[in-house]
Amino acid sequence: MAENYTLKIDAGADKVLQLRFKDSDGNYENLTSYSARMMFKLKYDSALPIISLTSEVSGGITFEKWDDTTSAYLDTIVIHLTDVQTDTLVDYTVLDSDGDVELGTGVYDLEIIDELGLVNRAIQGYWIAFPAVTRE
């Protein structure tokens, strides 16, 4: 079962997430030969994602091995949303009842695929994007 987590994102700024997963024995998962994919949508039934990431080259998701605290090498999924991508999460033409720019909101999930092609939805939930004041 996927973990539910609400992502809070500053629109127009880079967002980096680092995730590690443990097995049922409490050991970190070995993610060698895994791939990953992630989508951000306005609603579950939206035809197209606002942002789509993959672990393909330059796809926004990488698998790395490090742990700064223990100096141990652990499999870590690193997700990088660029400032250009996060800026698309807020529609600056939509105002709330007070006349302020409305927060961007939607849903996302991250799937990891093992070397046999088995898909596991690792995390899922809602995202909230806070509008930027400083914009070019």
Buried (B, 14 or more C-beta within 10 A) or exposed (E): EEEEBEBEBBBBBEBEBEBEBEEEEEEBBEBEEBBBBBBBBBEEEEEEBBBBBBBEEEBBBBBEEBEEEEEEEBBBBBBBBEEEBBBBBBBEEEEEEEEEBBBBBBBBBBBBBBEEEEEBEBBBBEBEBBBBEEEE
